[in-house]
Amino acid sequence: MTQSEKKPHIALFGLGMIGAGMAGTLLDAGYPLTIYNRTREKAEPYAARGARIASSPREAASEADVLVCIVADDDASRGIWTGVDGALAGVESGSLLIDAGTLSVGWITELAAAAKEAGCELLDTPVTGSRDQAAAGQLTFLVGGSAEALDRARPLLEVMGKRILHIGPQGSGALMKLVNNFLCGVHAASLAEAVAMIEKSGLDRKRARNMLETGAPASPLVKIVYERMTERDYTPNFHLELMAKDLAYACREADRLGLELKTGSGALARFVSARDNGHALEDFAAVVEPLRE
């Protein structure tokens, strides 16, 4: 392999359910990888596979060609990128920045400006998919940014995902992900109410499930989440507290656009209730539990 064919050095920030899968697929594909995670112990298994563990985002950024961040929210993302020990303090001009978290459009706009000031370009690439899909390299990326930056990122994204959808300019990926999760959150909240209605009325749950899964309301979400709700299996695939956060971001962005998401605010109230009743770190299907109480 010639120097020009060598894979770029990647810095990865965040080893949650999706980030952990990304790290594994990048190592499997032979990418040089430096990892920063707030909890160092989570990164240690990847060191055994050849990754380097950095003590700060700044340290990780200093040797990377491409920086990939996937953390929970705006505050966590800001903590990675900014400040004395943030990635932007150590990044080399010309590096490519990728933030794959589900974040607000306002923060992505701010981050893009900071990246430009550092001589870098940002892609916002929030993902859809589960923990298992991340581990298998089967994620979908919703990309906001220039076509040129996406061309540069595409080989890397293709390792981690099965679909790459270029939504539009910077911020478009973030906005599309909020629209997606707004719909999912409303769907799940209404399904929780339907399940509670079925259970409280005494309807046969199996017959009700057959109807819902084959009739007009049928969707992949109904098929998967109905079973989790009725079996009370809340092994996390997507944390309930993150759905609450995403709905809050979506409602806030809609408000900025002069639009009231009435179904969104109703769904948010359901998720906040479940979060505050001890279900924050369970799967978002646990939104049904307060309705049972």
Stockholm file with secondary structure:
# STOCKHOLM 1.0

chainA/1-293         MTQSEKKPHIALFGLGMIGAGMAGTLLDAGYPLTIYNRTREKAEPYAARGARIASSPREAASEADVLVCIVADDDASRGIWTGVDGALAGVESGSLLIDAGTLSVGWITELAAAAKEAGCELLDTPVTGSRDQAAAGQLTFLVGGSAEALDRARPLLEVMGKRILHIGPQGSGALMKLVNNFLCGVHAASLAEAVAMIEKSGLDRKRARNMLETGAPASPLVKIVYERMTERDYTPNFHLELMAKDLAYACREADRLGLELKTGSGALARFVSARDNGHALEDFAAVVEPLRE
#=GR chainA/1-293 SS CCGGGSCCCEEEECCSHHHHHHHHHHHHTTCCEEEECSSHHHHHHHHTTTCEECSSHHHHHTTCSEEEECCSSHHHHHHHHSSTTSHHHHCCTTCEEEECSCCCHHHHHHHHHHHHHTTCEEEECCEECCHHHHHTTCEEEEEESCHHHHHHHHHHHHHHEEEEEEEESTTHHHHHHHHHHHHHHHHHHHHHHHHHHHHHHTCCHHHHHHHHHHSTTCCHHHHHHHHHHHHTCCCCSSBHHHHHHHHHHHHHHHHHTTCCCHHHHHHHHHHHHHIIIIITTSBGGGGGHHHHC
#=GC SS_cons         CCGGGSCCCEEEECCSHHHHHHHHHHHHTTCCEEEECSSHHHHHHHHTTTCEECSSHHHHHTTCSEEEECCSSHHHHHHHHSSTTSHHHHCCTTCEEEECSCCCHHHHHHHHHHHHHTTCEEEECCEECCHHHHHTTCEEEEEESCHHHHHHHHHHHHHHEEEEEEEESTTHHHHHHHHHHHHHHHHHHHHHHHHHHHHHHTCCHHHHHHHHHHSTTCCHHHHHHHHHHHHTCCCCSSBHHHHHHHHHHHHHHHHHTTCCCHHHHHHHHHHHHHIIIIITTSBGGGGGHHHHC
//
